């Protein structure tokens, strides 16, 4: 499984900031990928934004740096929709009765 699947699955549940994603990977996520470095986690949302998978809004925070809150792009690109909802074996098998 590609590591990008982890934050995408988390963002499917609800919007999250990069800090939220990093905290999850350091706690619960350590069982999925024990050697993920926080810099790897923080770069992923930017790449996923560039690829059109997610979008973000800036959450202004008083006395602290603003946070980017990421969520799935709406509507999802066609490729993502096919991954999120793969066809059933009956409809995907050509020539199957």
SEFIZA-3560 file (N, C-alpha, C; in Angstrom, 3 decimals):
REM SEFIZA-3560
<numar><xx>0.851</xx><yy>-1.175</yy><zz>0.000</zz><atom>N</atom></numar>
<numar><xx>0.000</xx><yy>0.000</yy><zz>0.000</zz><atom>CA</atom></numar>
<numar><xx>0.897</xx><yy>1.237</yy><zz>0.000</zz><atom>C</atom></numar>
<numar><xx>0.566</xx><yy>2.180</yy><zz>-0.855</zz><atom>N</atom></numar>
<numar><xx>1.316</xx><yy>3.431</yy><zz>-0.888</zz><atom>CA</atom></numar>
<numar><xx>0.972</xx><yy>4.267</yy><zz>0.336</zz><atom>C</atom></numar>
<numar><xx>1.955</xx><yy>4.998</yy><zz>0.801</zz><atom>N</atom></numar>
<numar><xx>1.755</xx><yy>5.817</yy><zz>1.993</zz><atom>CA</atom></numar>
<numar><xx>0.709</xx><yy>6.903</yy><zz>1.770</zz><atom>C</atom></numar>
<numar><xx>0.522</xx><yy>7.360</yy><zz>0.535</zz><atom>N</atom></numar>
<numar><xx>-0.471</xx><yy>8.389</yy><zz>0.235</zz><atom>CA</atom></numar>
<numar><xx>-1.880</xx><yy>7.930</yy><zz>0.595</zz><atom>C</atom></numar>
<numar><xx>-2.111</xx><yy>6.628</yy><zz>0.602</zz><atom>N</atom></numar>
<numar><xx>-3.442</xx><yy>6.104</yy><zz>0.931</zz><atom>CA</atom></numar>
<numar><xx>-3.828</xx><yy>6.417</yy><zz>2.366</zz><atom>C</atom></numar>
<numar><xx>-2.847</xx><yy>6.495</yy><zz>3.259</zz><atom>N</atom></numar>
<numar><xx>-3.137</xx><yy>6.730</yy><zz>4.677</zz><atom>CA</atom></numar>
<numar><xx>-3.751</xx><yy>8.111</yy><zz>4.889</zz><atom>C</atom></numar>
<numar><xx>-3.093</xx><yy>9.199</yy><zz>4.461</zz><atom>N</atom></numar>
<numar><xx>-3.733</xx><yy>10.503</yy><zz>4.674</zz><atom>CA</atom></numar>
<numar><xx>-5.011</xx><yy>10.674</yy><zz>3.865</zz><atom>C</atom></numar>
<numar><xx>-5.095</xx><yy>10.053</yy><zz>2.689</zz><atom>N</atom></numar>
<numar><xx>-6.344</xx><yy>10.143</yy><zz>1.929</zz><atom>CA</atom></numar>
<numar><xx>-7.492</xx><yy>9.495</yy><zz>2.691</zz><atom>C</atom></numar>
<numar><xx>-7.214</xx><yy>8.355</yy><zz>3.314</zz><atom>N</atom></numar>
<numar><xx>-8.251</xx><yy>7.693</yy><zz>4.110</zz><atom>CA</atom></numar>
<numar><xx>-8.656</xx><yy>8.553</yy><zz>5.305</zz><atom>C</atom></numar>
<numar><xx>-7.688</xx><yy>9.205</yy><zz>5.925</zz><atom>N</atom></numar>
<numar><xx>-8.003</xx><yy>10.078</yy><zz>7.049</zz><atom>CA</atom></numar>
<numar><xx>-8.839</xx><yy>11.269</yy><zz>6.601</zz><atom>C</atom></numar>
<numar><xx>-8.503</xx><yy>11.839</yy><zz>5.450</zz><atom>N</atom></numar>
<numar><xx>-9.244</xx><yy>12.989</yy><zz>4.942</zz><atom>CA</atom></numar>
<numar><xx>-10.635</xx><yy>12.593</yy><zz>4.455</zz><atom>C</atom></numar>
<numar><xx>-10.833</xx><yy>11.317</yy><zz>4.137</zz><atom>N</atom></numar>
<numar><xx>-12.169</xx><yy>10.854</yy><zz>3.750</zz><atom>CA</atom></numar>
<numar><xx>-13.113</xx><yy>10.935</yy><zz>4.945</zz><atom>C</atom></numar>
<numar><xx>-12.564</xx><yy>10.783</yy><zz>6.143</zz><atom>N</atom></numar>
<numar><xx>-13.385</xx><yy>10.846</yy><zz>7.346</zz><atom>CA</atom></numar>
<numar><xx>-13.799</xx><yy>12.258</yy><zz>7.705</zz><atom>C</atom></numar>
<numar><xx>-12.843</xx><yy>13.187</yy><zz>7.625</zz><atom>N</atom></numar>
<numar><xx>-13.135</xx><yy>14.591</yy><zz>7.944</zz><atom>CA</atom></numar>
<numar><xx>-11.932</xx><yy>15.440</yy><zz>7.539</zz><atom>C</atom></numar>
<numar><xx>-12.127</xx><yy>16.739</yy><zz>7.333</zz><atom>N</atom></numar>
<numar><xx>-10.992</xx><yy>17.613</yy><zz>7.027</zz><atom>CA</atom></numar>
<numar><xx>-9.997</xx><yy>17.633</yy><zz>8.187</zz><atom>C</atom></numar>
<numar><xx>-8.711</xx><yy>17.738</yy><zz>7.860</zz><atom>N</atom></numar>
<numar><xx>-7.659</xx><yy>17.759</yy><zz>8.878</zz><atom>CA</atom></numar>
<numar><xx>-6.525</xx><yy>18.674</yy><zz>8.428</zz><atom>C</atom></numar>
<numar><xx>-5.828</xx><yy>19.211</yy><zz>9.404</zz><atom>N</atom></numar>
<numar><xx>-4.645</xx><yy>20.021</yy><zz>9.110</zz><atom>CA</atom></numar>
<numar><xx>-3.439</xx><yy>19.095</yy><zz>8.955</zz><atom>C</atom></numar>
<numar><xx>-2.341</xx><yy>19.652</yy><zz>8.450</zz><atom>N</atom></numar>
<numar><xx>-1.108</xx><yy>18.875</yy><zz>8.355</zz><atom>CA</atom></numar>
<numar><xx>-0.652</xx><yy>18.404</yy><zz>9.720</zz><atom>C</atom></numar>
<numar><xx>-0.839</xx><yy>19.247</yy><zz>10.737</zz><atom>N</atom></numar>
<numar><xx>-0.473</xx><yy>18.869</yy><zz>12.100</zz><atom>CA</atom></numar>
<numar><xx>-1.320</xx><yy>17.693</yy><zz>12.585</zz><atom>C</atom></numar>
<numar><xx>-2.619</xx><yy>17.712</yy><zz>12.276</zz><atom>N</atom></numar>
<numar><xx>-3.496</xx><yy>16.589</yy><zz>12.642</zz><atom>CA</atom></numar>
<numar><xx>-3.021</xx><yy>15.289</yy><zz>11.992</zz><atom>C</atom></numar>
<numar><xx>-2.678</xx><yy>15.377</yy><zz>10.701</zz><atom>N</atom></numar>
<numar><xx>-2.191</xx><yy>14.183</yy><zz>9.998</zz><atom>CA</atom></numar>
<numar><xx>-0.902</xx><yy>13.673</yy><zz>10.627</zz><atom>C</atom></numar>
<numar><xx>0.012</xx><yy>14.598</yy><zz>10.911</zz><atom>N</atom></numar>
<numar><xx>1.286</xx><yy>14.214</yy><zz>11.527</zz><atom>CA</atom></numar>
<numar><xx>1.103</xx><yy>13.571</yy><zz>12.891</zz><atom>C</atom></numar>
<numar><xx>0.227</xx><yy>14.127</yy><zz>13.688</zz><atom>N</atom></numar>
<numar><xx>-0.031</xx><yy>13.552</yy><zz>15.023</zz><atom>CA</atom></numar>
<numar><xx>-0.610</xx><yy>12.156</yy><zz>14.915</zz><atom>C</atom></numar>
<numar><xx>-1.518</xx><yy>11.947</yy><zz>13.958</zz><atom>N</atom></numar>
<numar><xx>-2.114</xx><yy>10.626</yy><zz>13.797</zz><atom>CA</atom></numar>
<numar><xx>-1.051</xx><yy>9.604</yy><zz>13.412</zz><atom>C</atom></numar>
<numar><xx>-0.178</xx><yy>9.985</yy><zz>12.470</zz><atom>N</atom></numar>
<numar><xx>0.871</xx><yy>9.060</yy><zz>12.025</zz><atom>CA</atom></numar>
<numar><xx>1.819</xx><yy>8.717</yy><zz>13.168</zz><atom>C</atom></numar>
<numar><xx>2.111</xx><yy>9.695</yy><zz>14.021</zz><atom>N</atom></numar>
<numar><xx>3.025</xx><yy>9.452</yy><zz>15.147</zz><atom>CA</atom></numar>
<numar><xx>2.393</xx><yy>8.597</yy><zz>16.238</zz><atom>C</atom></numar>
<numar><xx>1.068</xx><yy>8.570</yy><zz>16.328</zz><atom>N</atom></numar>
<numar><xx>0.414</xx><yy>7.786</yy><zz>17.389</zz><atom>CA</atom></numar>
<numar><xx>-0.183</xx><yy>6.507</yy><zz>16.792</zz><atom>C</atom></numar>
<numar><xx>-1.411</xx><yy>6.567</yy><zz>16.331</zz><atom>N</atom></numar>
<numar><xx>-2.071</xx><yy>5.375</yy><zz>15.794</zz><atom>CA</atom></numar>
<numar><xx>-1.395</xx><yy>4.856</yy><zz>14.532</zz><atom>C</atom></numar>
<numar><xx>-0.927</xx><yy>5.761</yy><zz>13.696</zz><atom>N</atom></numar>
<numar><xx>-0.333</xx><yy>5.379</yy><zz>12.426</zz><atom>CA</atom></numar>
<numar><xx>1.000</xx><yy>4.667</yy><zz>12.524</zz><atom>C</atom></numar>
<numar><xx>1.637</xx><yy>4.717</yy><zz>13.675</zz><atom>N</atom></numar>
<numar><xx>2.938</xx><yy>4.054</yy><zz>13.806</zz><atom>CA</atom></numar>
<numar><xx>2.824</xx><yy>2.547</yy><zz>13.577</zz><atom>C</atom></numar>
<numar><xx>1.645</xx><yy>1.993</yy><zz>13.743</zz><atom>N</atom></numar>
<numar><xx>1.452</xx><yy>0.562</yy><zz>13.539</zz><atom>CA</atom></numar>
<numar><xx>1.325</xx><yy>0.214</yy><zz>12.062</zz><atom>C</atom></numar>
<numar><xx>0.984</xx><yy>1.209</yy><zz>11.234</zz><atom>N</atom></numar>
<numar><xx>0.903</xx><yy>0.985</yy><zz>9.798</zz><atom>CA</atom></numar>
<numar><xx>2.244</xx><yy>1.210</yy><zz>9.116</zz><atom>C</atom></numar>
<numar><xx>2.935</xx><yy>2.234</yy><zz>9.558</zz><atom>N</atom></numar>
<numar><xx>4.216</xx><yy>2.575</yy><zz>8.947</zz><atom>CA</atom></numar>
<numar><xx>5.086</xx><yy>3.161</yy><zz>10.041</zz><atom>C</atom></numar>
<numar><xx>5.909</xx><yy>2.345</yy><zz>10.621</zz><atom>N</atom></numar>
<numar><xx>6.660</xx><yy>2.750</yy><zz>11.798</zz><atom>CA</atom></numar>
<numar><xx>7.785</xx><yy>3.738</yy><zz>11.501</zz><atom>C</atom></numar>
<numar><xx>8.206</xx><yy>3.854</yy><zz>10.269</zz><atom>N</atom></numar>
<numar><xx>9.357</xx><yy>4.714</yy><zz>9.970</zz><atom>CA</atom></numar>
<numar><xx>8.995</xx><yy>5.972</yy><zz>9.191</zz><atom>C</atom></numar>
<numar><xx>7.758</xx><yy>6.381</yy><zz>9.222</zz><atom>N</atom></numar>
<numar><xx>7.366</xx><yy>7.601</yy><zz>8.520</zz><atom>CA</atom></numar>
<numar><xx>7.883</xx><yy>8.803</yy><zz>9.301</zz><atom>C</atom></numar>
<numar><xx>8.632</xx><yy>9.640</yy><zz>8.644</zz><atom>N</atom></numar>
<numar><xx>9.173</xx><yy>10.844</yy><zz>9.264</zz><atom>CA</atom></numar>
<numar><xx>8.158</xx><yy>11.973</yy><zz>9.101</zz><atom>C</atom></numar>
<numar><xx>8.104</xx><yy>12.863</yy><zz>10.102</zz><atom>N</atom></numar>
<numar><xx>7.107</xx><yy>13.937</yy><zz>10.055</zz><atom>CA</atom></numar>
<numar><xx>7.246</xx><yy>14.808</yy><zz>8.816</zz><atom>C</atom></numar>
<numar><xx>8.462</xx><yy>14.987</yy><zz>8.304</zz><atom>N</atom></numar>
<numar><xx>8.625</xx><yy>15.804</yy><zz>7.100</zz><atom>CA</atom></numar>
<numar><xx>7.958</xx><yy>15.138</yy><zz>5.898</zz><atom>C</atom></numar>
<numar><xx>7.944</xx><yy>13.813</yy><zz>5.872</zz><atom>N</atom></numar>
<numar><xx>7.268</xx><yy>13.087</yy><zz>4.799</zz><atom>CA</atom></numar>
<numar><xx>5.757</xx><yy>13.324</yy><zz>4.880</zz><atom>C</atom></numar>
<numar><xx>5.236</xx><yy>13.311</yy><zz>6.093</zz><atom>N</atom></numar>
<numar><xx>3.804</xx><yy>13.504</yy><zz>6.297</zz><atom>CA</atom></numar>
<numar><xx>3.400</xx><yy>14.915</yy><zz>5.885</zz><atom>C</atom></numar>
<numar><xx>4.193</xx><yy>15.913</yy><zz>6.231</zz><atom>N</atom></numar>
<numar><xx>3.829</xx><yy>17.298</yy><zz>5.945</zz><atom>CA</atom></numar>
<numar><xx>3.957</xx><yy>17.650</yy><zz>4.469</zz><atom>C</atom></numar>
<numar><xx>4.770</xx><yy>16.924</yy><zz>3.710</zz><atom>N</atom></numar>
<numar><xx>4.897</xx><yy>17.184</yy><zz>2.268</zz><atom>CA</atom></numar>
<numar><xx>3.739</xx><yy>16.599</yy><zz>1.476</zz><atom>C</atom></numar>
<numar><xx>3.142</xx><yy>15.521</yy><zz>1.981</zz><atom>N</atom></numar>
<numar><xx>2.090</xx><yy>14.834</yy><zz>1.234</zz><atom>CA</atom></numar>
<numar><xx>0.886</xx><yy>15.705</yy><zz>0.899</zz><atom>C</atom></numar>
<numar><xx>0.310</xx><yy>16.467</yy><zz>1.829</zz><atom>N</atom></numar>
<numar><xx>-0.867</xx><yy>17.270</yy><zz>1.465</zz><atom>CA</atom></numar>
<numar><xx>-0.584</xx><yy>18.271</yy><zz>0.342</zz><atom>C</atom></numar>
<numar><xx>0.609</xx><yy>18.840</yy><zz>0.318</zz><atom>N</atom></numar>
<numar><xx>0.961</xx><yy>19.756</yy><zz>-0.771</zz><atom>CA</atom></numar>
<numar><xx>1.003</xx><yy>19.051</yy><zz>-2.110</zz><atom>C</atom></numar>
<numar><xx>1.584</xx><yy>17.855</yy><zz>-2.134</zz><atom>N</atom></numar>
<numar><xx>1.617</xx><yy>17.066</yy><zz>-3.366</zz><atom>CA</atom></numar>
<numar><xx>0.220</xx><yy>16.642</yy><zz>-3.794</zz><atom>C</atom></numar>
<numar><xx>-0.592</xx><yy>16.245</yy><zz>-2.821</zz><atom>N</atom></numar>
<numar><xx>-1.951</xx><yy>15.826</yy><zz>-3.150</zz><atom>CA</atom></numar>
<numar><xx>-2.789</xx><yy>17.010</yy><zz>-3.636</zz><atom>C</atom></numar>
<numar><xx>-2.486</xx><yy>18.210</yy><zz>-3.146</zz><atom>N</atom></numar>
<numar><xx>-3.161</xx><yy>19.416</yy><zz>-3.638</zz><atom>CA</atom></numar>
<numar><xx>-2.755</xx><yy>19.674</yy><zz>-5.087</zz><atom>C</atom></numar>
<numar><xx>-1.457</xx><yy>19.580</yy><zz>-5.373</zz><atom>N</atom></numar>
<numar><xx>-0.970</xx><yy>19.776</yy><zz>-6.740</zz><atom>CA</atom></numar>
<numar><xx>-1.576</xx><yy>18.768</yy><zz>-7.708</zz><atom>C</atom></numar>
<numar><xx>-1.806</xx><yy>17.542</yy><zz>-7.233</zz><atom>N</atom></numar>
<numar><xx>-2.373</xx><yy>16.487</yy><zz>-8.076</zz><atom>CA</atom></numar>
<numar><xx>-3.889</xx><yy>16.596</yy><zz>-8.220</zz><atom>C</atom></numar>
<numar><xx>-4.516</xx><yy>17.503</yy><zz>-7.456</zz><atom>N</atom></numar>
<numar><xx>-5.953</xx><yy>17.704</yy><zz>-7.552</zz><atom>CA</atom></numar>
<numar><xx>-6.771</xx><yy>16.761</yy><zz>-6.685</zz><atom>C</atom></numar>
<numar><xx>-6.138</xx><yy>16.032</yy><zz>-5.792</zz><atom>N</atom></numar>
<numar><xx>-6.857</xx><yy>15.091</yy><zz>-4.928</zz><atom>CA</atom></numar>
<numar><xx>-7.523</xx><yy>15.803</yy><zz>-3.762</zz><atom>C</atom></numar>
<numar><xx>-6.853</xx><yy>16.803</yy><zz>-3.205</zz><atom>N</atom></numar>
<numar><xx>-7.389</xx><yy>17.517</yy><zz>-2.050</zz><atom>CA</atom></numar>
<numar><xx>-7.299</xx><yy>19.014</yy><zz>-2.294</zz><atom>C</atom></numar>
<numar><xx>-8.036</xx><yy>19.758</yy><zz>-1.512</zz><atom>N</atom></numar>
<numar><xx>-7.948</xx><yy>21.215</yy><zz>-1.515</zz><atom>CA</atom></numar>
<numar><xx>-7.846</xx><yy>21.653</yy><zz>-0.060</zz><atom>C</atom></numar>
<numar><xx>-7.484</xx><yy>22.914</yy><zz>0.149</zz><atom>N</atom></numar>
<numar><xx>-7.332</xx><yy>23.368</yy><zz>1.526</zz><atom>CA</atom></numar>
<numar><xx>-7.925</xx><yy>24.750</yy><zz>1.704</zz><atom>C</atom></numar>
<numar><xx>-8.218</xx><yy>25.051</yy><zz>2.948</zz><atom>N</atom></numar>
<numar><xx>-8.609</xx><yy>26.385</yy><zz>3.375</zz><atom>CA</atom></numar>
<numar><xx>-7.662</xx><yy>26.794</yy><zz>4.487</zz><atom>C</atom></numar>
<numar><xx>-7.361</xx><yy>28.071</yy><zz>4.552</zz><atom>N</atom></numar>
<numar><xx>-6.494</xx><yy>28.569</yy><zz>5.619</zz><atom>CA</atom></numar>
<numar><xx>-7.347</xx><yy>28.858</yy><zz>6.844</zz><atom>C</atom></numar>
<numar><xx>-6.927</xx><yy>28.279</yy><zz>7.958</zz><atom>N</atom></numar>
<numar><xx>-7.609</xx><yy>28.477</yy><zz>9.238</zz><atom>CA</atom></numar>
<numar><xx>-6.770</xx><yy>29.450</yy><zz>10.060</zz><atom>C</atom></numar>
<numar><xx>-7.185</xx><yy>30.738</yy><zz>10.139</zz><atom>N</atom></numar>
<numar><xx>-6.395</xx><yy>31.704</yy><zz>10.911</zz><atom>CA</atom></numar>
<numar><xx>-6.426</xx><yy>31.371</yy><zz>12.403</zz><atom>C</atom></numar>
<numar><xx>-5.273</xx><yy>31.446</yy><zz>13.023</zz><atom>N</atom></numar>
<numar><xx>-5.170</xx><yy>31.134</yy><zz>14.454</zz><atom>CA</atom></numar>
<numar><xx>-4.481</xx><yy>32.290</yy><zz>15.155</zz><atom>C</atom></numar>
<numar><xx>-5.152</xx><yy>32.800</yy><zz>16.137</zz><atom>N</atom></numar>
<numar><xx>-4.650</xx><yy>33.948</yy><zz>16.870</zz><atom>CA</atom></numar>
<numar><xx>-3.437</xx><yy>33.568</yy><zz>17.717</zz><atom>C</atom></numar>
<numar><xx>-2.350</xx><yy>34.302</yy><zz>17.541</zz><atom>N</atom></numar>
<numar><xx>-1.146</xx><yy>34.068</yy><zz>18.328</zz><atom>CA</atom></numar>
<numar><xx>-0.335</xx><yy>32.870</yy><zz>17.887</zz><atom>C</atom></numar>
<numar><xx>-0.769</xx><yy>32.178</yy><zz>16.840</zz><atom>N</atom></numar>
<numar><xx>-0.057</xx><yy>31.022</yy><zz>16.307</zz><atom>CA</atom></numar>
<numar><xx>-0.061</xx><yy>31.105</yy><zz>14.788</zz><atom>C</atom></numar>
<numar><xx>0.797</xx><yy>30.343</yy><zz>14.138</zz><atom>N</atom></numar>
<numar><xx>0.761</xx><yy>30.337</yy><zz>12.667</zz><atom>CA</atom></numar>
<numar><xx>-0.579</xx><yy>29.794</yy><zz>12.154</zz><atom>C</atom></numar>
<numar><xx>-1.041</xx><yy>30.344</yy><zz>11.029</zz><atom>N</atom></numar>
<numar><xx>-2.259</xx><yy>29.846</yy><zz>10.408</zz><atom>CA</atom></numar>
<numar><xx>-2.069</xx><yy>28.391</yy><zz>9.994</zz><atom>C</atom></numar>
<numar><xx>-3.154</xx><yy>27.652</yy><zz>9.959</zz><atom>N</atom></numar>
<numar><xx>-3.105</xx><yy>26.244</yy><zz>9.569</zz><atom>CA</atom></numar>
<numar><xx>-3.846</xx><yy>26.055</yy><zz>8.255</zz><atom>C</atom></numar>
<numar><xx>-3.345</xx><yy>25.153</yy><zz>7.426</zz><atom>N</atom></numar>
<numar><xx>-4.062</xx><yy>24.739</yy><zz>6.225</zz><atom>CA</atom></numar>
<numar><xx>-4.865</xx><yy>23.509</yy><zz>6.606</zz><atom>C</atom></numar>
<numar><xx>-6.168</xx><yy>23.572</yy><zz>6.357</zz><atom>N</atom></numar>
<numar><xx>-7.039</xx><yy>22.442</yy><zz>6.650</zz><atom>CA</atom></numar>
<numar><xx>-7.399</xx><yy>21.804</yy><zz>5.306</zz><atom>C</atom></numar>
<numar><xx>-6.989</xx><yy>20.542</yy><zz>5.142</zz><atom>N</atom></numar>
<numar><xx>-7.156</xx><yy>19.831</yy><zz>3.882</zz><atom>CA</atom></numar>
<numar><xx>-8.428</xx><yy>18.994</yy><zz>3.897</zz><atom>C</atom></numar>
<numar><xx>-9.049</xx><yy>18.888</yy><zz>2.713</zz><atom>N</atom></numar>
<numar><xx>-10.207</xx><yy>18.013</yy><zz>2.540</zz><atom>CA</atom></numar>
<numar><xx>-10.207</xx><yy>17.528</yy><zz>1.095</zz><atom>C</atom></numar>
<numar><xx>-10.991</xx><yy>16.486</yy><zz>0.849</zz><atom>N</atom></numar>
<numar><xx>-11.091</xx><yy>15.968</yy><zz>-0.511</zz><atom>CA</atom></numar>
<numar><xx>-11.568</xx><yy>17.052</yy><zz>-1.451</zz><atom>C</atom></numar>
<numar><xx>-11.028</xx><yy>17.030</yy><zz>-2.660</zz><atom>N</atom></numar>
<numar><xx>-11.481</xx><yy>17.929</yy><zz>-3.714</zz><atom>CA</atom></numar>
<numar><xx>-12.921</xx><yy>17.558</yy><zz>-4.048</zz><atom>C</atom></numar>
<numar><xx>-13.767</xx><yy>18.538</yy><zz>-4.250</zz><atom>N</atom></numar>
<numar><xx>-15.158</xx><yy>18.252</yy><zz>-4.561</zz><atom>CA</atom></numar>
<numar><xx>-15.498</xx><yy>18.861</yy><zz>-5.905</zz><atom>C</atom></numar>
<numar><xx>-15.875</xx><yy>18.127</yy><zz>-6.901</zz><atom>N</atom></numar>
<numar><xx>-16.029</xx><yy>16.675</yy><zz>-6.907</zz><atom>CA</atom></numar>
<numar><xx>-14.678</xx><yy>15.998</yy><zz>-7.095</zz><atom>C</atom></numar>
<numar><xx>-14.602</xx><yy>14.757</yy><zz>-6.667</zz><atom>N</atom></numar>
<numar><xx>-13.360</xx><yy>14.010</yy><zz>-6.811</zz><atom>CA</atom></numar>
<numar><xx>-13.055</xx><yy>13.796</yy><zz>-8.289</zz><atom>C</atom></numar>
<numar><xx>-11.775</xx><yy>13.864</yy><zz>-8.651</zz><atom>N</atom></numar>
<numar><xx>-11.435</xx><yy>13.520</yy><zz>-10.035</zz><atom>CA</atom></numar>
<numar><xx>-11.887</xx><yy>12.093</yy><zz>-10.348</zz><atom>C</atom></numar>
<numar><xx>-12.151</xx><yy>11.835</yy><zz>-11.601</zz><atom>N</atom></numar>
<numar><xx>-12.691</xx><yy>10.533</yy><zz>-12.023</zz><atom>CA</atom></numar>
<numar><xx>-11.826</xx><yy>9.364</yy><zz>-11.575</zz><atom>C</atom></numar>
<numar><xx>-10.520</xx><yy>9.508</yy><zz>-11.627</zz><atom>N</atom></numar>
<numar><xx>-9.625</xx><yy>8.435</yy><zz>-11.202</zz><atom>CA</atom></numar>
<numar><xx>-9.839</xx><yy>8.107</yy><zz>-9.736</zz><atom>C</atom></numar>
<numar><xx>-9.938</xx><yy>9.118</yy><zz>-8.901</zz><atom>N</atom></numar>
<numar><xx>-10.135</xx><yy>8.890</yy><zz>-7.471</zz><atom>CA</atom></numar>
<numar><xx>-11.470</xx><yy>8.216</yy><zz>-7.208</zz><atom>C</atom></numar>
<numar><xx>-12.491</xx><yy>8.594</yy><zz>-7.945</zz><atom>N</atom></numar>
<numar><xx>-13.805</xx><yy>7.996</yy><zz>-7.749</zz><atom>CA</atom></numar>
<numar><xx>-13.753</xx><yy>6.509</yy><zz>-8.067</zz><atom>C</atom></numar>
<numar><xx>-13.005</xx><yy>6.119</yy><zz>-9.111</zz><atom>N</atom></numar>
<numar><xx>-12.923</xx><yy>4.707</yy><zz>-9.463</zz><atom>CA</atom></numar>
<numar><xx>-12.136</xx><yy>3.926</yy><zz>-8.419</zz><atom>C</atom></numar>
<numar><xx>-11.175</xx><yy>4.562</yy><zz>-7.761</zz><atom>N</atom></numar>
<numar><xx>-10.421</xx><yy>3.891</yy><zz>-6.709</zz><atom>CA</atom></numar>
<numar><xx>-11.267</xx><yy>3.780</yy><zz>-5.443</zz><atom>C</atom></numar>
<numar><xx>-12.008</xx><yy>4.827</yy><zz>-5.135</zz><atom>N</atom></numar>
<numar><xx>-12.838</xx><yy>4.828</yy><zz>-3.929</zz><atom>CA</atom></numar>
<numar><xx>-14.002</xx><yy>3.852</yy><zz>-4.048</zz><atom>C</atom></numar>
<numar><xx>-14.515</xx><yy>3.669</yy><zz>-5.260</zz><atom>N</atom></numar>
<numar><xx>-15.660</xx><yy>2.782</yy><zz>-5.488</zz><atom>CA</atom></numar>
<numar><xx>-15.353</xx><yy>1.862</yy><zz>-6.674</zz><atom>C</atom></numar>
<numar><xx>-14.494</xx><yy>0.859</yy><zz>-6.468</zz><atom>N</atom></numar>
<numar><xx>-14.158</xx><yy>-0.024</yy><zz>-7.587</zz><atom>CA</atom></numar>
<numar><xx>-15.375</xx><yy>-0.812</yy><zz>-8.053</zz><atom>C</atom></numar>
<numar><xx>-15.410</xx><yy>-1.154</yy><zz>-9.328</zz><atom>N</atom></numar>
<numar><xx>-16.555</xx><yy>-1.924</yy><zz>-9.817</zz><atom>CA</atom></numar>
<numar><xx>-16.575</xx><yy>-3.311</yy><zz>-9.184</zz><atom>C</atom></numar>
<numar><xx>-17.751</xx><yy>-3.854</yy><zz>-9.086</zz><atom>N</atom></numar>
<numar><xx>-17.861</xx><yy>-5.193</yy><zz>-8.509</zz><atom>CA</atom></numar>
<numar><xx>-17.256</xx><yy>-6.207</yy><zz>-9.485</zz><atom>C</atom></numar>
<numar><xx>-16.818</xx><yy>-7.357</yy><zz>-8.996</zz><atom>N</atom></numar>
<numar><xx>-16.213</xx><yy>-8.361</yy><zz>-9.893</zz><atom>CA</atom></numar>
<numar><xx>-17.152</xx><yy>-8.770</yy><zz>-11.023</zz><atom>C</atom></numar>
<numar><xx>-18.441</xx><yy>-8.774</yy><zz>-10.762</zz><atom>N</atom></numar>
<numar><xx>-19.395</xx><yy>-9.191</yy><zz>-11.781</zz><atom>CA</atom></numar>
<numar><xx>-19.435</xx><yy>-8.200</yy><zz>-12.948</zz><atom>C</atom></numar>
<numar><xx>-19.356</xx><yy>-6.885</yy><zz>-12.663</zz><atom>N</atom></numar>
<numar><xx>-19.435</xx><yy>-5.888</yy><zz>-13.729</zz><atom>CA</atom></numar>
<numar><xx>-18.099</xx><yy>-5.625</yy><zz>-14.383</zz><atom>C</atom></numar>
<numar><xx>-16.991</xx><yy>-5.971</yy><zz>-13.722</zz><atom>N</atom></numar>
<numar><xx>-15.694</xx><yy>-5.668</yy><zz>-14.295</zz><atom>CA</atom></numar>
<numar><xx>-15.144</xx><yy>-6.809</yy><zz>-15.137</zz><atom>C</atom></numar>
<numar><xx>-15.640</xx><yy>-8.015</yy><zz>-14.977</zz><atom>N</atom></numar>
<numar><xx>-15.142</xx><yy>-9.157</yy><zz>-15.737</zz><atom>CA</atom></numar>
<numar><xx>-15.821</xx><yy>-9.187</yy><zz>-17.092</zz><atom>C</atom></numar>
<numar><xx>-15.024</xx><yy>-9.074</yy><zz>-18.159</zz><atom>N</atom></numar>
<numar><xx>-15.583</xx><yy>-9.089</yy><zz>-19.500</zz><atom>CA</atom></numar>
<numar><xx>-15.959</xx><yy>-10.518</yy><zz>-19.867</zz><atom>C</atom></numar>
<numar><xx>-17.116</xx><yy>-10.656</yy><zz>-20.442</zz><atom>N</atom></numar>
<numar><xx>-17.565</xx><yy>-11.962</yy><zz>-20.916</zz><atom>CA</atom></numar>
<numar><xx>-18.075</xx><yy>-12.875</yy><zz>-19.807</zz><atom>C</atom></numar>
<numar><xx>-18.151</xx><yy>-12.370</yy><zz>-18.589</zz><atom>N</atom></numar>
<numar><xx>-18.653</xx><yy>-13.207</yy><zz>-17.498</zz><atom>CA</atom></numar>
<numar><xx>-20.177</xx><yy>-13.265</yy><zz>-17.569</zz><atom>C</atom></numar>
<numar><xx>-20.720</xx><yy>-14.404</yy><zz>-17.283</zz><atom>N</atom></numar>
<numar><xx>-22.175</xx><yy>-14.563</yy><zz>-17.353</zz><atom>CA</atom></numar>
<numar><xx>-22.802</xx><yy>-14.329</yy><zz>-16.011</zz><atom>C</atom></numar>
//
